[in-house]
Amino acid sequence: MLVHADRYDEAVEPAASIAAGYTPGDPLDPATKLGPLVSAAQRERVRGYIRTGVEEGARVVTGGAELPAGAERGYYVAPTVLADVEPNATVAQEEIFGPVLSVIRYTDEEEALEIANNSQYGLAGAVWSADQDRALAFARRGRTGSIDVNGGRYNPLAPFGGYKRSGIGREMGTAGLEAFLETKAIQI
């Protein structure tokens, strides 16, 4: 999550409060907001990322690499918010695929775009602004396969897939169907 330097401190604590409200639990329990990861290997991978983030200077605001209470059964990781993350830190550069939010400070729009595009991955992103046209212009310059603007709703007709090392090809929508077609070109 990129946060303007002027609003950084006031954004970190609410993010941590929201994350702390997602206590891990049984996915069959309707009160559960966060289920387990897919495997023990993935749980350890995510916990390793959190430890690496801290070693590289990030500050744990909530969560952390320790197993959450009640995690004896299942592959749980506590929702974790890492603040003071540098743009080139491992947790800012990798696709973690776990409940970890890295909060990165920026000073202007160009720096935010540079940080957002400075990764070998580009699956998805989001842009929030009171000026929707400005947000759309920023989103067009972002190098990700999908970008939500101001909380845009999920569209199952839109193709889904990433840029760069976040995958090749698209799922869903017309672009997703094309992968299953056999195209024939005949030249005379």
C-alpha positions in Angstrom: 0.0 0.0 0.0 1.5 3.3 -1.0 0.6 6.3 1.2 1.5 9.9 0.7 4.1 11.1 3.2 1.7 13.8 4.5 -0.9 11.2 5.5 1.4 8.2 6.3 1.1 8.1 10.1 -2.7 8.6 10.0 -3.1 5.8 7.5 -1.0 3.1 9.2 -3.0 2.7 12.4 -6.4 2.3 10.7 -5.0 -0.3 8.3 -3.6 -2.2 11.4 -7.0 -2.0 13.1 -8.8 -3.4 10.1 -6.2 -6.2 9.7 -6.4 -7.1 13.4 -10.2 -7.6 13.1 -9.6 -10.4 10.6 -8.8 -13.1 13.2 -8.0 -16.4 11.6 -10.4 -19.3 12.1 -12.3 -22.2 10.7 -13.5 -21.3 7.2 -16.8 -23.2 7.8 -17.6 -20.8 10.7 -19.7 -17.9 9.3 -17.9 -15.5 11.8 -14.5 -16.3 10.2 -13.0 -13.6 8.0 -9.7 -15.2 7.4 -9.1 -18.9 6.8 -5.9 -20.9 6.6 -3.3 -20.9 3.8 -3.2 -23.8 1.4 -0.3 -25.7 3.0 2.3 -25.8 5.7 4.9 -24.9 3.1 3.0 -21.7 2.1 2.5 -20.8 5.7 6.3 -21.0 6.3 7.0 -19.1 3.1 4.7 -16.2 4.3 6.2 -16.2 7.8 9.7 -16.1 6.2 8.7 -13.0 4.2 7.5 -11.3 7.4 10.8 -12.1 9.1 12.7 -10.9 6.1 10.7 -7.7 6.1 11.6 -7.0 9.7 15.3 -7.8 9.0 15.2 -5.3 6.2 13.9 -2.5 8.4 10.1 -2.9 8.4 8.1 -2.3 11.5 5.4 -4.8 12.5 2.3 -2.8 13.4 0.0 -5.8 13.8 0.4 -9.5 13.3 3.9 -10.9 12.8 5.6 -14.1 12.0 4.5 -15.9 15.2 1.7 -18.4 14.8 -1.6 -16.9 15.9 -3.5 -18.2 18.9 -5.5 -21.3 18.0 -3.3 -22.1 15.0 -2.5 -25.7 16.1 -4.8 -27.0 13.4 -4.5 -25.4 10.0 -2.0 -23.3 8.2 -2.8 -19.9 9.7 -0.8 -16.6 9.6 -2.0 -13.6 11.5 -3.0 -10.6 9.3 0.2 -8.5 9.3 0.8 -4.9 8.5 4.4 -3.9 8.0 5.1 -0.1 8.1 8.3 1.8 7.1 8.8 -0.6 4.1 11.4 0.6 1.6 10.4 0.3 -2.1 13.2 -2.2 -2.9 12.6 -4.3 0.2 11.8 -8.0 -0.5 8.2 -7.7 0.9 7.6 -4.8 -1.5 9.1 -6.7 -4.5 7.6 -10.2 -4.2 4.2 -11.7 -4.5 3.6 -13.0 -1.0 0.2 -14.6 -1.4 -0.6 -14.3 2.3 -2.2 -11.8 4.7 0.6 -9.3 4.6 0.3 -5.6 3.8 3.4 -3.5 3.2 3.0 0.2 3.7 5.3 2.3 1.6 5.7 6.1 1.8 5.8 8.3 -1.3 6.1 12.1 -1.7 4.5 12.8 -5.1 2.5 11.1 -7.8 5.5 10.4 -10.0 7.3 8.7 -7.2 4.2 6.6 -6.4 4.0 5.5 -10.0 7.7 4.6 -10.0 7.3 2.6 -6.8 4.2 0.8 -8.1 5.8 -0.1 -11.4 9.2 -1.1 -9.9 8.6 -4.8 -9.6 9.0 -7.8 -11.7 5.4 -8.6 -10.9 2.2 -6.9 -11.8 -0.9 -8.9 -11.0 -3.3 -6.2 -9.6 -3.5 -2.8 -8.0 -5.8 -0.2 -6.8 -5.9 3.6 -6.9 -7.9 5.9 -4.6 -8.4 9.6 -5.3 -11.1 12.3 -4.8 -10.4 13.2 -8.4 -11.6 10.2 -10.5 -10.1 11.5 -13.7 -6.7 11.8 -12.0 -7.1 8.3 -10.6 -7.9 6.9 -14.1 -4.9 8.6 -15.6 -2.7 7.1 -12.9 -4.3 3.7 -13.4 -3.6 3.8 -17.1 0.1 4.2 -16.4 0.3 1.4 -13.9 1.9 -1.9 -15.1 -0.6 -4.4 -13.7 -3.1 -6.7 -15.3 -6.1 -5.1 -13.4 -6.5 -1.9 -11.4 -9.5 -1.0 -9.3 -10.3 2.7 -9.1 -11.9 4.0 -5.9 -13.0 0.6 -4.9 -14.4 -0.4 -8.3 -16.5 -3.5 -8.3 -15.2 -6.9 -9.5 -16.3 -7.5 -13.1 -16.5 -11.2 -14.1 -16.7 -10.2 -17.8 -13.3 -8.4 -17.6 -10.2 -10.5 -18.3 -8.0 -11.3 -15.4 -4.3 -11.8 -15.5 -1.0 -10.1 -14.7 1.8 -8.3 -16.4 5.5 -9.1 -16.3 6.2 -12.2 -14.1 2.6 -12.3 -12.8 1.6 -14.6 -15.6 0.9 -14.9 -19.3 -2.5 -15.0 -20.7 -5.9 -14.1 -19.3 -8.7 -15.8 -17.6 -12.4 -14.9 -17.9 -14.1 -12.5 -20.3 -13.5 -12.8 -24.1 -9.7 -12.8 -23.6 -10.1 -15.9 -21.4 -12.2 -17.8 -23.9 -9.6 -17.2 -26.7 -7.2 -19.5 -25.0 -9.6 -22.4 -25.7 -10.1 -21.5 -29.4 -8.2 -22.9 -32.3 -7.5 -20.2 -34.8 -6.8 -21.0 -38.4 -5.2 -18.7 -40.8 -5.4 -19.5 -44.5 -3.4 -17.6 -47.0 -3.8 -17.8 -50.8 
